């Protein structure tokens, strides 16, 4: 569960990350309050996300990438 501050950080970052075409980005927040890192080349957490949600996040990310590539063709 995100804290209110973590949700605020995500909301602030989202428009710029989307503008840059980034699909899956990880952030590091210390103490639920301070953003310390934005991981665009090696975000982690897929295993934990999938375990918690019962999803296949990697497949969803690749589907999104393939849709974007197809849209550009």
C-alpha positions as CSV (number, residue, x, y, z in Angstrom):
1,X,0.0,0.0,0.0
2,X,1.3,3.4,-0.9
3,X,1.5,6.2,1.6
4,X,-0.1,9.5,0.8
5,X,3.4,11.0,0.2
6,X,4.4,8.1,-2.1
7,X,1.2,8.6,-4.1
8,X,1.9,12.3,-4.3
9,X,5.4,11.6,-5.6
10,X,4.0,9.2,-8.2
11,X,1.4,11.8,-9.3
12,X,4.1,14.5,-9.6
13,X,6.4,12.2,-11.7
14,X,3.8,10.5,-13.9
15,X,3.2,13.3,-16.5
16,X,6.9,13.7,-17.3
17,X,7.6,9.9,-17.4
18,X,4.6,9.5,-19.7
19,X,5.8,12.4,-21.9
20,X,9.1,10.6,-22.3
21,X,7.4,7.4,-23.3
22,X,8.5,5.4,-20.3
23,X,6.2,2.4,-19.7
24,X,7.6,0.8,-16.5
25,X,9.7,2.8,-14.1
26,X,10.7,2.1,-10.5
27,X,11.2,4.6,-7.8
28,X,13.0,4.4,-4.5
29,X,11.4,6.3,-1.6
30,X,13.1,6.3,1.8
31,X,10.9,6.4,4.9
32,X,7.8,6.7,2.7
33,X,8.7,10.4,2.2
34,X,11.9,11.1,0.2
35,X,12.4,10.2,-3.4
36,X,16.0,9.0,-3.8
37,X,16.1,7.4,-7.2
38,X,14.1,6.9,-10.4
39,X,15.0,3.6,-12.1
40,X,14.3,3.7,-15.8
41,X,16.8,1.1,-17.0
42,X,16.3,-1.7,-14.4
43,X,13.2,-1.3,-12.4
44,X,12.5,-4.2,-10.1
45,X,9.5,-5.4,-8.2
46,X,7.8,-7.5,-10.9
47,X,8.0,-10.7,-8.9
48,X,6.5,-9.0,-5.8
49,X,3.8,-7.3,-7.9
50,X,2.8,-10.6,-9.6
51,X,2.8,-12.5,-6.3
52,X,0.6,-9.9,-4.7
53,X,-1.8,-9.3,-7.6
54,X,-1.7,-12.7,-9.3
55,X,-0.7,-11.0,-12.6
56,X,1.9,-11.3,-15.3
57,X,3.4,-7.9,-15.3
58,X,6.3,-8.7,-17.6
59,X,3.8,-9.8,-20.3
60,X,1.7,-6.7,-19.8
61,X,4.8,-4.5,-20.2
62,X,5.8,-6.3,-23.4
63,X,2.3,-6.0,-24.8
64,X,2.4,-2.3,-24.2
65,X,5.8,-2.0,-25.9
66,X,4.6,-4.0,-28.9
67,X,1.5,-1.8,-29.2
68,X,3.6,1.3,-29.2
69,X,6.0,-0.1,-31.8
70,X,3.1,-1.2,-34.0
71,X,1.5,2.3,-33.7
72,X,4.7,3.9,-35.0
73,X,5.0,1.6,-38.0
